[in-house]
């Protein structure tokens, strides 16, 4: 394995990114409805984040995309809150400290964009992810914020930035 690099998504990455996200969700046995699996944006992630105050990053290792995550304004929410979105890592990306680097990169961007809080939604059995989020200052909250359409993600977390 070479040195993995974190960089912004390009149009050419769309197909690989959709493949990574679906593969991780399938491996985890996630429902295909009410999760990112069914999101229309999945095939067009570059376009989906090609707007102000939004960015999507990929982790490239030896020419292959092995992980991804982004931040954007939380949908259907009035506050100055962004959402950490679609953070997924293939098995070969895990345990290498890349998750912490990715969160840090996303939060730096969120801060640059002027957001005050960062929200995320996840699944109860994604325990490694939750541990990582907690380690990075996210705390559990009792109810969802905004309306992302991800009704199959009943764990909500928030961090001040």
Secondary structure, 3 states (H helix, E strand, C coil): CCCCEEEECCHHHHHHHHHHHHHHHHHCCCCCCCCHHHCHHHHHHHHHCCCCCCEEEEEEECCEEEEEEEEEECCCCCCCEEEEEEEEECHHHCCCCHHHHHHHHHHHHHHHCCCCEEEEEECCCCHHHHHHHHHCCCEEECCCCCCCCCCCCCEEEEEEC
